[in-house]
């Protein structure tokens, strides 16, 4: 059996293996889809494949009824030694509000970076952030109320 505290470290260890680690938003804060969200990362050049100089950033999550979704936020972001991306979730929030599914109230939402070289976007490696909950009275429904 894996101790519970070890499970929280899995995304961090996986990201460190590829030289990129998400550092924000704060994992103790729910994502507010009505306001801009700053996604930040650190990059350790010594641990990374030198050819993976860009990444595609996406956001993933779960609906209450067990299906999931994914939205591409930005392609070909320069990795550099660290940085941040200011995400305006308003367009995605509008799509979710117009849809029929409610979002899970669990910590079921995460950011994903697909690292790759600029000339080979289909090859590379994927790094996930820690998981977050979403705060939004119009969109979030607990699984027990579905």
DSSP file (Angstrom, degrees, kcal/mol; ACC not computed):
  #  RESIDUE AA STRUCTURE BP1 BP2  ACC     N-H-->O    O-->H-N    N-H-->O    O-->H-N    TCO  KAPPA ALPHA  PHI   PSI    X-CA   Y-CA   Z-CA
    1    1 A X              0   0    0      0, 0.0     2,-0.5     0, 0.0     0, 0.0   0.000 360.0 360.0 360.0 135.7    0.0    0.0    0.0
    2    2 A X        -     0   0    0      1,-0.1     5,-0.1     2,-0.0     0, 0.0  -0.750 360.0-115.7 -88.0 128.9    1.3    3.5   -0.9
    3    3 A X    >>  -     0   0    0     -2,-0.5     3,-1.1     1,-0.1     4,-1.1  -0.333  22.7-120.8 -61.8 146.2    1.1    6.0    1.9
    4    4 A X  H 3> S+     0   0    0      1,-0.3     4,-1.0     2,-0.2     3,-0.5   0.861 111.2  57.4 -58.9 -38.3   -1.3    8.9    1.2
    5    5 A X  H 34 S+     0   0    0      1,-0.2     4,-0.5     2,-0.2    -1,-0.3   0.786 102.4  56.3 -66.4 -24.7    1.4   11.5    1.5
    6    6 A X  H X> S+     0   0    0     -3,-1.1     3,-0.8     1,-0.2     4,-0.7   0.819  97.3  62.9 -73.9 -30.7    3.4    9.8   -1.2
    7    7 A X  H >< S+     0   0    0     -4,-1.1     3,-1.0    -3,-0.5     4,-0.4   0.878  97.1  56.9 -62.7 -38.1    0.6   10.0   -3.7
    8    8 A X  T 3< S+     0   0    0     -4,-1.0     4,-0.4     1,-0.2    -1,-0.3   0.754 103.3  55.9 -65.3 -23.5    0.7   13.8   -3.6
    9    9 A X  T <> S+     0   0    0     -3,-0.8     4,-2.7    -4,-0.5     5,-0.3   0.663  82.7  86.8 -83.5 -16.5    4.3   13.7   -4.7
   10   10 A X  H <X S+     0   0    0     -3,-1.0     4,-2.4    -4,-0.7     5,-0.2   0.905  89.7  45.5 -54.6 -50.6    3.8   11.7   -7.9
   11   11 A X  H  > S+     0   0    0     -4,-0.4     4,-2.2    -3,-0.2    -1,-0.2   0.880 114.1  50.6 -62.1 -34.7    3.0   14.6  -10.2
   12   12 A X  H  > S+     0   0    0     -4,-0.4     4,-2.3     2,-0.2    -2,-0.2   0.930 111.8  46.3 -67.6 -44.6    6.0   16.6   -8.8
   13   13 A X  H  X S+     0   0    0     -4,-2.7     4,-1.5     1,-0.2    -2,-0.2   0.901 112.5  50.6 -65.0 -40.3    8.4   13.7   -9.3
   14   14 A X  H  X S+     0   0    0     -4,-2.4     4,-0.6    -5,-0.3    -1,-0.2   0.907 112.0  47.2 -64.2 -41.5    7.1   13.0  -12.8
   15   15 A X  H ><>S+     0   0    0     -4,-2.2     5,-1.3     1,-0.2     3,-1.2   0.898 107.9  55.0 -69.1 -38.2    7.5   16.7  -13.8
   16   16 A X  H ><5S+     0   0    0     -4,-2.3     3,-1.3     1,-0.3    -1,-0.2   0.838  97.8  64.9 -63.5 -31.0   11.0   16.9  -12.3
   17   17 A X  H 3<5S+     0   0    0     -4,-1.5    -1,-0.3     1,-0.3    -2,-0.2   0.762 107.8  40.9 -63.1 -24.7   12.0   14.0  -14.5
   18   18 A X  T <<5S-     0   0    0     -3,-1.2    31,-0.3    -4,-0.6    -1,-0.3   0.303 116.3-111.0-106.8   6.9   11.4   16.1  -17.6
   19   19 A X  T < 5S+     0   0    0     -3,-1.3    25,-3.3    -4,-0.3     2,-0.4   0.421  87.3  98.6  83.6  -2.8   12.9   19.3  -16.3
   20   20 A X  E   < +A   43   0A   0     -5,-1.3     2,-0.4    23,-0.2    -2,-0.3  -0.969  44.4 177.2-122.1 134.3    9.6   21.2  -16.0
   21   21 A X  E     -A   42   0A   0     21,-2.5    21,-2.7    -2,-0.4     2,-0.2  -0.994  28.2-126.8-137.1 129.2    7.6   21.6  -12.9
   22   22 A X  E     +A   41   0A   0     -2,-0.4    19,-0.3    19,-0.2     3,-0.1  -0.549  26.5 175.7 -70.8 135.5    4.3   23.6  -12.4
   23   23 A X  E     +     0   0A   0     17,-2.5     2,-0.3     1,-0.3    18,-0.2   0.426  44.8  93.5-119.7  -5.4    4.6   26.0   -9.6
   24   24 A X  E     +A   40   0A   0     16,-1.4    16,-1.5     2,-0.1    -1,-0.3  -0.981  51.2  37.9-162.9 155.2    1.3   27.8   -9.8
   25   25 A X  S    S-     0   0    0     -2,-0.3     2,-0.1    14,-0.2    14,-0.1   0.433  92.8 -97.5 -71.8 169.1   -1.5   28.4   -9.3
   26   26 A X    >   -     0   0    0     -2,-0.2     3,-1.6     1,-0.2    -2,-0.1  -0.392  26.1-142.5 -59.8 126.7   -1.4   27.6   -5.6
   27   27 A X  T 3  S+     0   0    0      1,-0.3   106,-0.2    -2,-0.1    -1,-0.2   0.641  98.0  62.6 -70.7 -13.2   -2.7   24.0   -5.1
   28   28 A X  T 3  S+     0   0    0    104,-0.1     2,-0.4     2,-0.1    -1,-0.3   0.438  94.7  75.2 -88.8   0.7   -4.5   25.1   -1.9
   29   29 A X  S <  S-     0   0    0     -3,-1.6   104,-0.2   104,-0.0     2,-0.1  -0.937  82.0-124.0-116.9 134.3   -6.7   27.4   -3.8
   30   30 A X        -     0   0    0     -2,-0.4     2,-0.4   102,-0.1   104,-0.2  -0.409  35.5-103.5 -69.3 150.3   -9.7   26.4   -5.9
   31   31 A X  E     -c  134   0B   0    102,-3.1   104,-2.7    -2,-0.1     2,-0.8  -0.648  28.3-151.2 -77.5 126.1   -9.6   27.7   -9.5
   32   32 A X  E >   -c  135   0B   0     -2,-0.4     3,-1.4   102,-0.2    57,-0.2  -0.876   6.2-166.2 -99.3 107.5  -12.0   30.6  -10.1
   33   33 A X  T 3  S+     0   0    0     -2,-0.8    60,-0.2   102,-0.7    -1,-0.1   0.445  81.8  68.3 -76.6   1.4  -13.1   30.4  -13.7
   34   34 A X  T 3  S+     0   0    0      2,-0.1     2,-0.3    59,-0.1    -1,-0.3   0.360 102.1  46.5 -97.8   4.3  -14.5   34.0  -13.5
   35   35 A X  S <  S-     0   0    0     -3,-1.4    54,-0.4    52,-0.0    -3,-0.1  -0.962  98.3 -82.6-141.8 156.7  -11.1   35.6  -13.2
   36   36 A X        -     0   0    0     -2,-0.3     2,-0.4    52,-0.1    52,-0.2  -0.278  41.3-149.9 -59.0 146.8   -7.7   35.3  -14.9
   37   37 A X  E     - B   0  87A   0     50,-2.9    50,-3.3    -4,-0.1     2,-0.7  -0.982   3.7-142.7-123.5 128.6   -5.5   32.4  -13.7
   38   38 A X  E     - B   0  86A   0     -2,-0.4     2,-0.5    48,-0.2    48,-0.2  -0.829  12.4-164.8 -95.3 118.9   -1.7   32.6  -13.7
   39   39 A X  E     - B   0  85A   0     46,-2.9    46,-2.9    -2,-0.7     2,-0.3  -0.899  15.8-178.3-100.0 124.9   -0.1   29.2  -14.6
   40   40 A X  E     +AB  24  84A   0    -16,-1.5   -17,-2.5    -2,-0.5   -16,-1.4  -0.875   7.3 179.7-126.9 159.5    3.6   29.2  -13.7
   41   41 A X  E     -AB  22  83A   0     42,-2.2    42,-2.0    -2,-0.3     2,-0.4  -0.972  20.2-137.8-151.5 161.2    6.5   26.8  -14.0
   42   42 A X  E     -AB  21  82A   0    -21,-2.7   -21,-2.5    -2,-0.3     2,-0.5  -0.936  16.9-153.5-120.2 148.8   10.1   26.2  -13.4
   43   43 A X  E     -A   20   0A   0     38,-1.6     2,-0.8    -2,-0.4   -23,-0.2  -0.986   5.1-160.3-127.9 124.9   12.5   24.6  -15.8
   44   44 A X    >>  -     0   0    0    -25,-3.3     3,-1.4    -2,-0.5     4,-0.6  -0.884   4.6-165.3-104.7 103.4   15.7   22.7  -14.9
   45   45 A X  G >4 S+     0   0    0     -2,-0.8     3,-0.9     1,-0.3    -1,-0.2   0.828  85.0  61.7 -58.3 -35.6   17.8   22.6  -18.0
   46   46 A X  G 34 S+     0   0    0      1,-0.2    -1,-0.3    -3,-0.1     4,-0.1   0.782 109.5  41.2 -64.6 -26.5   20.1   19.9  -16.5
   47   47 A X  G <4 S+     0   0    0     -3,-1.4    -1,-0.2   -28,-0.1     2,-0.2   0.476 103.7  85.8 -98.2  -3.6   17.2   17.5  -16.2
   48   48 A X  S << S-     0   0    0     -3,-0.9     2,-0.5    -4,-0.6   -29,-0.1  -0.621  85.4-104.8-104.0 156.5   15.5   18.3  -19.6
   49   49 A X    >   -     0   0    0    -31,-0.3     3,-1.7    -2,-0.2    -2,-0.1  -0.676  33.2-137.4 -71.1 123.6   16.0   17.1  -23.1
   50   50 A X  T 3  S+     0   0    0     -2,-0.5    -1,-0.1     1,-0.3    -2,-0.0   0.733  99.5  57.7 -61.5 -23.7   17.8   20.0  -24.8
   51   51 A X  T 3  S+     0   0    0      1,-0.1     2,-1.6    66,-0.1    67,-0.3   0.667  84.2  85.6 -82.7 -14.9   15.6   19.8  -27.9
   52   52 A X    <   +     0   0    0     -3,-1.7    65,-0.3     1,-0.2    -1,-0.1  -0.637  47.3 145.3 -87.1  85.2   12.3   20.2  -26.0
   53   53 A X        +     0   0    0     -2,-1.6    26,-2.6    63,-0.4    27,-0.4   0.487  58.4  41.0-102.7  -5.7   12.3   24.0  -26.0
   54   54 A X  E     -DE  78 116C   0     62,-1.9    62,-2.7    24,-0.3     2,-0.3  -0.909  62.4-163.3-135.2 163.8    8.6   24.6  -26.3
   55   55 A X  E     -DE  77 115C   0     22,-1.9    22,-3.0    -2,-0.3     2,-0.5  -0.991  19.7-128.1-146.7 157.3    5.4   23.1  -24.9
   56   56 A X  E     - E   0 114C   0     58,-1.6    58,-2.3    -2,-0.3     2,-0.5  -0.909  27.2-147.6-102.4 129.1    1.7   23.1  -25.5
   57   57 A X  E     +DE  74 113C   0     17,-3.1    16,-2.9    -2,-0.5    17,-1.8  -0.852  23.0 168.7-104.2 128.3   -0.4   24.0  -22.5
   58   58 A X  E     -DE  72 112C   0     54,-2.4    54,-2.5    -2,-0.5     2,-0.4  -0.902  26.4-135.7-133.7 164.3   -3.9   22.5  -22.0
   59   59 A X  E     -DE  71 111C   0     12,-2.6    12,-2.6    -2,-0.3     2,-0.3  -0.979  23.0-173.3-123.5 133.7   -6.4   22.3  -19.2
   60   60 A X  E     +DE  70 110C   0     50,-2.9    50,-2.0    -2,-0.4     2,-0.3  -0.890  11.6 148.4-127.7 153.4   -8.2   19.0  -18.3
   61   61 A X  E     -D   69   0C   0      8,-1.8     8,-2.4    -2,-0.3     2,-0.4  -0.976  34.5-100.1-168.8-178.5  -11.1   18.1  -15.9
   62   62 A X  E     -D   68   0C   0     -2,-0.3    42,-2.3     6,-0.2     6,-0.3  -0.907  17.1-141.4-120.8 142.8  -14.0   15.9  -15.1
   63   63 A X  B >   -G  103   0D   0      4,-3.3     3,-1.0    -2,-0.4    40,-0.3  -0.561  36.4-107.0 -86.9 164.2  -17.8   16.3  -15.4
   64   64 A X  T 3  S+     0   0    0     38,-2.7     2,-0.5     1,-0.3    39,-0.1   0.874 114.9  62.1 -60.5 -39.3  -20.0   14.9  -12.6
   65   65 A X  T 3  S-     0   0    0     37,-0.3    -1,-0.3     1,-0.1     3,-0.1  -0.057 122.4 -96.7 -87.0  35.8  -21.2   12.0  -14.8
   66   66 A X  S <  S+     0   0    0     -3,-1.0     2,-0.2    -2,-0.5    -2,-0.1   0.315  87.1 118.0  75.9  -5.6  -17.7   10.5  -15.2
   67   67 A X        -     0   0    0     -5,-0.0    -4,-3.3     1,-0.0     2,-0.3  -0.546  48.7-149.2 -88.4 162.8  -16.8   12.0  -18.6
   68   68 A X  E     -D   62   0C   0     -6,-0.3     2,-0.3    -2,-0.2    -6,-0.2  -0.772   6.8-155.5-126.4 170.9  -13.8   14.3  -19.0
   69   69 A X  E     -D   61   0C   0     -8,-2.4    -8,-1.8    -2,-0.3     2,-0.3  -0.929   2.6-160.4-142.7 165.8  -12.8   17.2  -21.1
   70   70 A X  E     -D   60   0C   0     -2,-0.3     2,-0.4   -10,-0.2   -10,-0.2  -0.981   2.8-168.4-149.8 136.3   -9.6   18.9  -22.4
   71   71 A X  E     -D   59   0C   0    -12,-2.6   -12,-2.6    -2,-0.3     2,-0.4  -0.995  22.1-131.5-128.3 129.4   -9.1   22.4  -23.8
   72   72 A X  E     -D   58   0C   0     -2,-0.4   -14,-0.3   -14,-0.2     3,-0.1  -0.668  24.5-179.7 -75.9 127.1   -5.9   23.6  -25.5
   73   73 A X  E     -     0   0C   0    -16,-2.9     2,-0.3    -2,-0.4   -15,-0.2   0.851  62.3 -13.6 -96.0 -44.1   -4.9   26.9  -24.0
   74   74 A X  E     -D   57   0C   0    -17,-1.8   -17,-3.1     3,-0.0    -1,-0.3  -0.953  58.9-143.4-162.1 139.1   -1.7   27.8  -25.9
   75   75 A X  E    S+     0   0C   0     -2,-0.3   -19,-0.2   -19,-0.2   -17,-0.0  -0.771  75.8  14.7-105.3 152.9    0.7   26.1  -28.3
   76   76 A X  E    S+     0   0C   0     -2,-0.3     2,-0.4     1,-0.2   -20,-0.2   0.866  70.4 175.3  56.3  46.9    4.4   26.5  -28.6
   77   77 A X  E     -D   55   0C   0    -22,-3.0   -22,-1.9    -3,-0.3     2,-0.3  -0.677  37.3-113.2 -77.4 133.2    5.1   28.4  -25.3
   78   78 A X  E     -D   54   0C   0     -2,-0.4   -24,-0.3   -24,-0.2    -1,-0.1  -0.532  19.9-151.9 -70.8 129.3    8.9   28.8  -24.8
   79   79 A X    >   +     0   0    0    -26,-2.6     3,-0.6    -2,-0.3    -1,-0.1   0.944  34.3 157.6 -67.4 -49.5   10.1   26.8  -21.9
   80   80 A X  T 3  S-     0   0    0    -27,-0.4     3,-0.1     1,-0.2    -1,-0.1  -0.100  71.1 -54.0  49.4-153.5   13.1   29.1  -20.9
   81   81 A X  T 3  S-     0   0    0      1,-0.4   -38,-1.6   -39,-0.1     2,-0.3   0.437 113.9 -36.7 -93.9   0.2   14.3   28.8  -17.3
   82   82 A X  E <  S+B   42   0A   0     -3,-0.6    -1,-0.4   -40,-0.3     2,-0.3  -0.798  70.7 152.0 157.1 164.1   10.8   29.5  -15.9
   83   83 A X  E     -B   41   0A   0    -42,-2.0   -42,-2.2    -2,-0.3     2,-0.3  -0.988  28.2-109.7 175.9-168.0    7.9   31.6  -16.7
   84   84 A X  E     -B   40   0A   0     -2,-0.3     2,-0.4   -44,-0.2   -44,-0.2  -0.989   7.6-149.7-152.2 158.2    4.2   32.1  -16.5
   85   85 A X  E     -B   39   0A   0    -46,-2.9   -46,-2.9    -2,-0.3     2,-0.8  -0.998  16.0-141.5-131.5 127.0    1.1   32.2  -18.7
   86   86 A X  E     -B   38   0A   0     -2,-0.4     2,-0.5   -48,-0.2   -48,-0.2  -0.812  22.4-162.4 -92.1 111.0   -1.9   34.4  -17.9
   87   87 A X  E     -B   37   0A   0    -50,-3.3   -50,-2.9    -2,-0.8     2,-0.8  -0.831  12.9-158.5 -99.9 126.0   -5.0   32.3  -18.8
   88   88 A X    >   -     0   0    0     -2,-0.5     3,-0.6   -52,-0.2     4,-0.3  -0.886   8.5-172.3 -98.1 102.7   -8.4   34.1  -19.2
   89   89 A X  T 3>  +     0   0    0     -2,-0.8     4,-3.0   -54,-0.4     3,-0.3   0.478  56.0 103.3 -76.8  -0.6  -10.9   31.2  -18.7
   90   90 A X  H 3> S+     0   0    0      1,-0.2     4,-2.4     2,-0.2    -1,-0.2   0.881  79.4  47.9 -53.2 -47.8  -13.9   33.3  -19.7
   91   91 A X  H <> S+     0   0    0     -3,-0.6     4,-1.7     1,-0.2    -1,-0.2   0.900 116.2  44.1 -62.7 -38.3  -14.3   31.7  -23.2
   92   92 A X  H  > S+     0   0    0     -4,-0.3     4,-2.5    -3,-0.3    -2,-0.2   0.891 111.1  54.3 -71.9 -38.5  -14.0   28.2  -21.8
   93   93 A X  H  X S+     0   0    0     -4,-3.0     4,-2.8     1,-0.2     5,-0.2   0.917 107.0  51.9 -59.5 -42.5  -16.4   29.0  -18.9
   94   94 A X  H  X S+     0   0    0     -4,-2.4     4,-2.1    -5,-0.2    -1,-0.2   0.904 109.7  49.0 -60.8 -41.8  -19.0   30.2  -21.5
   95   95 A X  H  X S+     0   0    0     -4,-1.7     4,-1.0     2,-0.2    -1,-0.2   0.908 112.7  47.9 -63.1 -41.9  -18.7   27.0  -23.4
   96   96 A X  H  < S+     0   0    0     -4,-2.5     3,-0.3     2,-0.2    -2,-0.2   0.899 110.9  50.2 -67.2 -40.5  -19.1   25.0  -20.2
   97   97 A X  H  < S+     0   0    0     -4,-2.8    -1,-0.2     1,-0.2    -2,-0.2   0.891 110.4  50.8 -63.5 -39.3  -22.1   27.0  -19.0
   98   98 A X  H  < S+     0   0    0     -4,-2.1    -1,-0.2    -5,-0.2    -2,-0.2   0.720 100.9  82.7 -71.3 -21.0  -23.7   26.5  -22.5
   99   99 A X  S  < S-     0   0    0     -4,-1.0    -3,-0.0    -3,-0.3     0, 0.0  -0.130  84.1-122.8 -76.7 178.1  -23.1   22.7  -22.2
  100  100 A X  S    S+     0   0    0      2,-0.1     2,-0.3     0, 0.0    -1,-0.1   0.609  79.4  89.0 -99.1 -14.4  -25.3   20.3  -20.3
  101  101 A X        -     0   0    0     -5,-0.1     2,-0.3   -37,-0.0    -2,-0.1  -0.615  64.5-140.1 -92.0 146.1  -22.8   18.8  -17.9
  102  102 A X        -     0   0    0     -2,-0.3   -38,-2.7    44,-0.0   -37,-0.3  -0.738  27.1-111.6 -95.4 150.0  -21.9   20.1  -14.5
  103  103 A X  B     -Gh  63 140D   0     36,-3.3    38,-2.8    -2,-0.3   -40,-0.3  -0.513  34.2-102.2 -81.0 149.1  -18.3   20.0  -13.3
  104  104 A X        -     0   0    0    -42,-2.3    30,-0.4    36,-0.2     4,-0.2  -0.337  15.8-142.3 -64.7 148.1  -17.1   17.7  -10.5
  105  105 A X  S    S+     0   0    0     36,-0.5    -1,-0.1    28,-0.1    37,-0.1   0.479  74.7  96.3 -89.1  -3.5  -16.6   19.2   -7.1
  106  106 A X  S    S-     0   0    0      1,-0.1     2,-2.0    27,-0.1    28,-0.3  -0.238  99.2 -91.1 -77.2 169.9  -13.5   17.1   -6.6
  107  107 A X  S    S+     0   0    0      1,-0.2    26,-0.3    26,-0.2    -1,-0.1  -0.627  81.0 132.0 -78.4  82.1   -9.9   18.0   -7.2
  108  108 A X        +     0   0    0     -2,-2.0     2,-0.4    24,-0.7    -1,-0.2   0.088  36.7  92.6-124.8  19.6  -10.2   16.7  -10.7
  109  109 A X  B     +I  132   0E   0     23,-1.9    23,-3.0   -48,-0.2     2,-0.3  -0.956  44.9 159.9-124.8 135.5   -8.8   19.6  -12.8
  110  110 A X  E     -E   60   0C   0    -50,-2.0   -50,-2.9    -2,-0.4     2,-0.3  -0.974  34.2-119.8-150.6 161.4   -5.2   20.0  -13.9
  111  111 A X  E     -E   59   0C   0     19,-0.5    18,-2.8    -2,-0.3     2,-0.4  -0.764  26.4-158.1-100.7 150.3   -2.9   21.7  -16.4
  112  112 A X  E     -EF  58 128C   0    -54,-2.5   -54,-2.4    -2,-0.3     2,-0.5  -0.996   6.9-161.0-134.1 136.1   -0.8   19.7  -18.8
  113  113 A X  E     -EF  57 127C   0     14,-3.1    14,-2.7    -2,-0.4     2,-0.8  -0.970   4.3-160.3-115.4 123.5    2.4   20.6  -20.7
  114  114 A X  E     -EF  56 126C   0    -58,-2.3   -58,-1.6    -2,-0.5    12,-0.2  -0.875  17.6-154.3-102.5 102.1    3.4   18.6  -23.7
  115  115 A X  E     +EF  55 125C   0     10,-2.6    10,-1.8    -2,-0.8     2,-0.3  -0.532  29.4 143.0 -77.4 139.3    7.1   19.4  -24.2
  116  116 A X  E     -E   54   0C   0    -62,-2.7   -62,-1.9    -2,-0.2   -63,-0.4  -0.975  51.7 -88.4-162.4 170.5    8.5   19.1  -27.7
  117  117 A X  E >   - F   0 120C   0      3,-0.6     3,-1.6     6,-0.3     6,-0.2  -0.607  43.1-113.7 -84.2 153.8   11.0   20.5  -30.1
  118  118 A X  T 3  S+     0   0    0    -67,-0.3     3,-0.3     1,-0.3    -1,-0.1   0.798 116.0  46.3 -58.8 -29.2    9.6   23.3  -32.3
  119  119 A X  T 3  S+     0   0    0      1,-0.2    -1,-0.3     2,-0.1     2,-0.1   0.430 115.3  44.9 -95.8   1.9    9.9   21.2  -35.5
  120  120 A X  E X   +F  117   0C   0     -3,-1.6     3,-1.6     3,-0.1    -3,-0.6  -0.490  56.4 162.3-141.9  69.8    8.4   18.0  -34.0
  121  121 A X  E 3  S+     0   0C   0     -3,-0.3   -65,-0.1     1,-0.3    -1,-0.1   0.707  74.4  62.6 -65.5 -19.0    5.2   18.8  -32.1
  122  122 A X  E 3  S+     0   0C   0      2,-0.0     2,-0.3    -6,-0.0    -1,-0.3   0.613 100.1  61.2 -80.8 -11.4    4.0   15.2  -32.3
  123  123 A X  E <  S+     0   0C   0     -3,-1.6     2,-0.3    -6,-0.2    -6,-0.3  -0.838  73.5  69.1-115.3 152.5    7.0   13.9  -30.3
  124  124 A X  E    S-     0   0C   0     -2,-0.3     2,-0.3    -8,-0.2    -8,-0.2  -0.996  72.7 -63.0 145.9-149.9    8.0   14.8  -26.8
  125  125 A X  E     -F  115   0C   0    -10,-1.8   -10,-2.6    -2,-0.3     2,-0.4  -0.980  31.8-130.4-143.5 151.6    6.8   14.2  -23.2
  126  126 A X  E     -F  114   0C   0     -2,-0.3     2,-0.4   -12,-0.2   -12,-0.2  -0.871  17.6-173.4-109.7 135.0    3.8   15.2  -21.1
  127  127 A X  E     -F  113   0C   0    -14,-2.7   -14,-3.1    -2,-0.4     2,-0.3  -0.991   9.1-156.6-125.4 133.5    3.9   16.7  -17.6
  128  128 A X  E     -F  112   0C   0     -2,-0.4  -106,-0.2   -16,-0.2   -16,-0.2  -0.832  10.1-133.2-110.5 149.2    0.9   17.3  -15.5
  129  129 A X        -     0   0    0    -18,-2.8     3,-0.1    -2,-0.3    -1,-0.1  -0.241  42.0 -79.9 -79.9 178.3    0.3   19.8  -12.7
  130  130 A X        -     0   0    0      1,-0.1   -19,-0.5  -108,-0.1     2,-0.3  -0.271  59.9 -94.2 -66.3 169.0   -1.2   18.9   -9.3
  131  131 A X        -     0   0    0    -21,-0.1     2,-0.3   -24,-0.1   -21,-0.2  -0.671  41.2-165.8 -95.3 149.4   -5.0   18.6   -9.3
  132  132 A X  B     -I  109   0E   0    -23,-3.0   -23,-1.9    -2,-0.3   -24,-0.7  -0.848  17.0-128.7-126.4 158.9   -7.3   21.5   -8.4
  133  133 A X        -     0   0    0    -26,-0.3  -102,-3.1    -2,-0.3     2,-0.4  -0.701  26.6-129.5 -97.6 162.0  -10.9   21.9   -7.5
  134  134 A X  E     -c   31   0B   0    -30,-0.4     2,-0.6   -28,-0.3  -102,-0.2  -0.933   9.0-151.7-114.4 137.3  -13.0   24.6   -9.3
  135  135 A X  E     +c   32   0B   0   -104,-2.7  -102,-0.7    -2,-0.4     2,-0.2  -0.940  44.0 123.2-108.5 117.0  -15.2   27.2   -7.5
  136  136 A X    >>  -     0   0    0     -2,-0.6     4,-2.9  -104,-0.1     3,-1.2  -0.597  44.6-155.2-172.8 105.2  -18.1   28.3   -9.6
  137  137 A X  T 34 S+     0   0    0      1,-0.3    -1,-0.1     2,-0.2    -2,-0.0   0.765  96.7  52.0 -58.6 -28.6  -21.7   28.0   -8.4
  138  138 A X  T 34 S+     0   0    0      1,-0.1    -1,-0.3     3,-0.0     3,-0.0   0.713 122.2  27.8 -80.5 -20.4  -23.1   27.9  -11.9
  139  139 A X  T <4 S+     0   0    0     -3,-1.2   -36,-3.3   -37,-0.1     2,-0.4   0.736 100.2  81.9-113.2 -29.7  -20.9   25.1  -13.1
  140  140 A X  B  <  +h  103   0D   0     -4,-2.9     2,-0.4   -38,-0.2   -36,-0.2  -0.666  44.5 169.4 -93.8 133.6  -19.9   22.9  -10.1
  141  141 A X        -     0   0    0    -38,-2.8   -36,-0.5    -2,-0.4     2,-0.1  -0.999  35.0-117.1-137.3 136.0  -22.1   20.2   -8.8
  142  142 A X    >   -     0   0    0     -2,-0.4     3,-1.7   -38,-0.2     4,-0.4  -0.434  26.9-118.1 -71.6 148.7  -21.2   17.5   -6.2
  143  143 A X  G >  S+     0   0    0      1,-0.3     3,-1.0     2,-0.2    -1,-0.1   0.818 113.3  59.8 -57.1 -32.1  -21.3   13.9   -7.5
  144  144 A X  G 3  S+     0   0    0      1,-0.2    -1,-0.3     2,-0.1    -2,-0.0   0.729 105.6  48.3 -68.5 -21.4  -24.0   13.1   -4.9
  145  145 A X  G <         0   0    0     -3,-1.7    -1,-0.2     1,-0.2    -2,-0.2   0.394 360.0 360.0 -98.5   1.8  -26.3   15.7   -6.3
  146  146 A X    <         0   0    0     -3,-1.0    -1,-0.2    -4,-0.4    -2,-0.1   0.490 360.0 360.0 -70.6 360.0  -26.0   14.7  -10.0
